[in-house]
Amino acid sequence: MIKTLDNSTGANAVAFAPEHNRAYVANMDGTLGIVALDRMTVQSRLKLDSGNLNNVVYDAGHQRVIVTSGRRGDHSTLYFIDAGTDTLVGSRQVPAQKLDAPIVLDNGTLIVPMRDENQVAVLSGERLEKHQYWTFEGCNKPSALAVDEQRQRLFVACRGASPQLIIADLMTGKRLAALPVTRAVNSMAYDRQHDRLLIPSGADASLTVIERDADGQYWTKGSVSTRLWAHNMTFDSARSRVYVLSADFTQPEPTKERPKPDPVFHPDTFTVMTLESR
């Protein structure tokens, strides 16, 4: 570990804009932390929302940061931050109870899972004003995305009672194939160098590897053990390294008052597991 940043309490997601010497941190109090990378300090916390912020991505083509709000009833909000000035320049409503982690294509199109609506939103245009909403047969509760832009493929992890990985055409949203996948997938990455998908599951404590064969068909090569609750992952494409995040925890038993209790994570047990894709 390099350091723990001061004034970073409530950090929930992070995006990097190295050409601007910036990292942006979505916080649980509705602020966006603005970090100077050369000094590793939080410069300020920009107030965006009254409640938590759920995700943040950097759109390099438009030099902007896109932040998603947390659960807000029947709608969610996208906030647009100018990366050159660190200022709020706009926002847009999306008819979703909650937006899971979005991805940005090279042309600036934003694709985001709408878990509660069983849809995937495709937002395009200079201000993301053009909206499409895709549904896929067999896909309940879409929760994570990855793309292979070279082959125009969209990968959608679906959390339903029978978890599925949907492979779809990136331009049209046409469902091309489906594979069974592990439970409660929260993140995915496409490894372009090895032409494979990397899919962590904190529920199953594993990282599944799915590859494409010479005929263009996708198949499950196997899985690597990780840790329970290791749902979230960052993929370093330059080094072909996977960083899977977890912490030690205590799981309370369900009660009538709390039928689905959250785990209690132990202080000072945050762990980064590093795997190399070969």
C-alpha positions in Angstrom: 0.0 0.0 0.0 1.3 3.5 -0.9 -0.9 5.5 1.4 -4.4 6.1 2.7 -5.7 9.5 1.5 -6.8 12.1 4.0 -10.3 13.4 3.5 -11.4 10.2 1.7 -14.0 8.8 4.1 -16.9 7.2 2.3 -15.0 6.4 -1.0 -17.2 4.2 -3.1 -15.7 4.2 -6.7 -12.7 5.8 -8.5 -11.7 6.8 -12.0 -8.4 8.0 -13.3 -7.6 10.9 -15.7 -3.8 10.8 -15.8 -3.5 13.5 -18.5 -5.2 15.9 -16.1 -3.2 14.7 -13.1 -6.5 13.6 -11.6 -8.3 10.7 -9.9 -12.0 11.2 -9.2 -13.6 9.4 -6.2 -17.4 8.9 -5.9 -18.3 9.2 -2.2 -21.2 8.0 -0.1 -22.1 11.6 1.1 -22.8 12.7 -2.5 -19.5 14.4 -3.1 -16.9 13.8 -5.8 -13.4 13.7 -4.4 -10.8 15.4 -6.7 -7.3 13.9 -6.2 -4.0 15.3 -7.4 -2.1 12.2 -8.6 1.4 13.8 -8.3 0.8 14.6 -4.6 -1.7 11.9 -3.8 -3.9 14.4 -2.0 -7.6 15.2 -2.1 -7.8 18.7 -3.4 -11.5 19.2 -2.8 -14.9 17.4 -2.5 -17.4 18.7 -5.1 -21.0 18.4 -3.9 -23.2 16.7 -6.5 -26.0 15.0 -4.7 -27.8 14.8 -1.4 -27.2 11.0 -1.2 -24.5 8.5 -2.2 -22.8 8.4 -5.5 -22.5 4.9 -6.9 -20.0 4.9 -9.9 -17.6 7.1 -11.8 -16.0 6.7 -15.2 -13.7 8.9 -17.3 -14.6 9.6 -20.9 -11.2 10.5 -22.4 -12.7 11.4 -25.9 -14.9 14.1 -24.4 -12.5 15.0 -21.5 -15.3 14.5 -19.0 -16.1 12.5 -15.9 -19.5 10.8 -15.6 -20.8 10.1 -12.2 -23.9 8.0 -11.3 -26.2 8.6 -8.3 -27.2 5.8 -6.0 -30.7 4.3 -5.6 -33.3 7.2 -5.9 -36.7 5.6 -6.3 -37.8 5.5 -10.0 -34.9 7.5 -11.5 -31.1 7.9 -11.4 -28.9 10.9 -12.3 -25.8 11.1 -14.4 -23.5 14.1 -13.6 -21.0 15.5 -16.1 -17.7 17.0 -14.8 -15.3 18.9 -17.1 -11.9 17.2 -16.4 -10.0 20.4 -17.4 -11.7 22.6 -14.8 -13.2 20.1 -12.3 -16.6 21.7 -12.5 -20.1 20.4 -12.9 -21.2 21.1 -16.5 -24.5 19.2 -16.7 -26.7 16.3 -15.6 -29.2 13.9 -17.1 -32.0 11.7 -15.7 -32.3 8.0 -16.5 -35.5 6.0 -15.7 -33.7 3.5 -13.5 -33.9 2.7 -9.8 -30.2 2.1 -9.7 -27.4 2.2 -12.2 -24.6 -0.4 -11.9 -21.1 0.3 -13.2 -21.1 1.8 -16.7 -18.6 1.5 -19.5 -17.6 4.1 -22.0 -16.9 3.2 -25.7 -14.1 4.9 -27.7 -16.8 7.1 -29.4 -18.1 8.3 -26.0 -21.3 6.1 -26.0 -22.1 5.1 -22.4 -23.6 1.7 -21.7 -25.0 0.9 -18.2 -26.9 -2.0 -16.6 -30.3 -1.2 -15.2 -30.6 -4.2 -12.8 -34.1 -3.5 -11.4 -35.6 -2.9 -14.9 -33.9 -6.0 -16.5 -32.5 -3.7 -19.2 -29.2 -2.3 -20.5 -29.2 1.4 -21.4 -27.2 2.7 -24.4 -26.7 6.5 -24.2 -25.1 8.3 -27.1 -24.8 11.9 -28.5 -22.7 14.8 -27.4 -24.8 15.1 -24.1 -25.8 11.5 -24.0 -29.3 12.7 -25.1 -30.0 9.6 -27.4 -31.3 6.7 -25.4 -31.8 3.0 -26.3 -32.9 0.3 -23.9 -32.0 -3.3 -24.6 -33.4 -6.5 -23.1 -32.0 -9.9 -23.6 -33.8 -13.2 -23.3 -32.7 -15.1 -20.2 -31.1 -12.1 -18.7 -32.6 -11.1 -15.3 -30.9 -8.4 -13.2 -28.0 -7.4 -15.5 -25.2 -6.2 -13.2 -21.9 -6.0 -15.1 -20.6 -5.2 -18.6 -17.5 -5.7 -20.8 -16.9 -5.0 -24.5 -14.7 -6.2 -27.3 -14.9 -3.2 -29.6 -12.7 -4.7 -32.3 -15.2 -7.5 -32.8 -18.2 -5.5 -31.8 -19.3 -7.7 -28.9 -21.0 -6.7 -25.7 -20.9 -9.0 -22.7 -23.6 -8.8 -20.0 -23.5 -10.6 -16.7 -27.0 -11.4 -15.4 -27.6 -12.1 -11.7 -31.0 -13.9 -11.9 -32.0 -17.2 -10.4 -30.1 -18.9 -13.2 -27.0 -16.6 -13.7 -26.1 -16.1 -17.3 -23.5 -14.4 -19.5 -25.0 -12.9 -22.6 -22.9 -12.2 -25.7 -24.6 -9.6 -27.9 -23.8 -7.5 -31.0 -22.5 -4.2 -29.8 -24.1 -2.2 -32.5 -27.6 -3.7 -32.5 -28.0 -5.4 -29.1 -28.9 -8.6 -30.8 -28.4 -11.6 -28.5 -25.9 -14.0 -30.1 -25.1 -16.6 -27.4 -25.4 -17.3 -23.7 -23.3 -19.2 -21.1 -23.9 -20.1 -17.5 -21.9 -17.9 -15.1 -21.1 -17.7 -11.4 -23.3 -16.0 -8.9 -23.6 -12.3 -8.0 -21.2 -11.0 -10.6 -20.5 -7.3 -9.9 -17.7 -6.6 -12.4 -16.0 -8.0 -15.5 -13.1 -7.3 -17.8 -12.2 -8.2 -21.4 -8.6 -9.1 -21.9 -7.9 -8.1 -25.5 -4.3 -9.4 -25.5 -5.5 -13.0 -24.7 -9.0 -12.7 -26.2 -10.8 -13.7 -22.9 -13.3 -12.5 -20.3 -12.4 -12.4 -16.7 -15.3 -12.6 -14.3 -15.0 -12.5 -10.5 -17.6 -13.8 -8.1 -17.5 -12.9 -4.5 -20.3 -15.3 -3.7 -18.4 -18.3 -5.2 -14.9 -17.0 -4.3 -13.7 -17.5 -7.9 -12.5 -15.8 -11.0 -13.9 -17.4 -14.1 -12.0 -17.3 -17.4 -14.0 -17.5 -20.7 -12.2 -17.6 -24.0 -13.1 -17.3 -27.7 -12.2 -20.2 -30.0 -11.1 -20.1 -33.6 -14.7 -20.3 -34.8 -15.7 -17.3 -32.7 -17.5 -19.3 -30.1 -17.1 -18.6 -26.4 -16.4 -21.3 -23.8 -15.5 -21.5 -20.1 -11.9 -22.5 -19.7 -12.0 -22.7 -15.9 -11.8 -20.7 -12.7 -9.3 -19.6 -10.2 -10.1 -19.5 -6.5 -10.2 -16.0 -4.9 -11.9 -15.0 -1.6 -15.5 -14.7 -0.4 -16.9 -11.2 -1.0 -14.2 -10.5 -3.6 -16.8 -9.0 -6.0 -14.9 -6.1 -7.3 -12.0 -6.1 -9.7 -9.7 -3.8 -11.6 -7.9 -5.0 -14.8 -4.5 -3.6 -15.8 -4.6 -4.3 -19.6 -1.0 -3.1 -20.1 0.4 -5.7 -17.7 -2.5 -8.3 -18.0 -3.0 -8.2 -14.3 -6.2 -8.6 -12.3 -6.6 -7.0 -8.9 -9.4 -8.5 -6.9 -10.5 -6.7 -3.7 -11.8 -8.2 -0.4 -11.7 -7.9 3.3 -12.3 -10.3 6.3 -15.9 -10.2 7.6 -18.4 -11.7 10.0 -21.7 -12.8 8.6 -24.6 -12.4 11.1 -27.4 -15.0 11.0 -30.7 -13.9 9.5 -33.5 -12.9 12.0 -37.1 -12.0 11.6 -36.2 -8.3 11.8 -33.2 -8.6 9.5 -33.8 -11.5 7.0 -30.8 -10.5 4.9 -28.2 -9.0 7.2 -25.1 -7.4 5.6 -21.7 -8.7 6.6 -19.7 -6.8 9.1 -16.2 -6.1 7.6 -13.2 -6.2 9.9 -11.0 -3.1 10.2 -7.5 -3.2 8.7 -8.2 -6.4 6.7 -8.6 -4.8 3.2 -6.8 -7.2 0.8 -5.8 -6.9 -2.9 -5.2 -10.2 -4.6 -3.1 -9.9 -7.8 -3.5 -12.5 -10.6 -1.8 -12.5 -14.0 -3.6 -13.4 -17.2 -1.3 -15.5 -19.3 
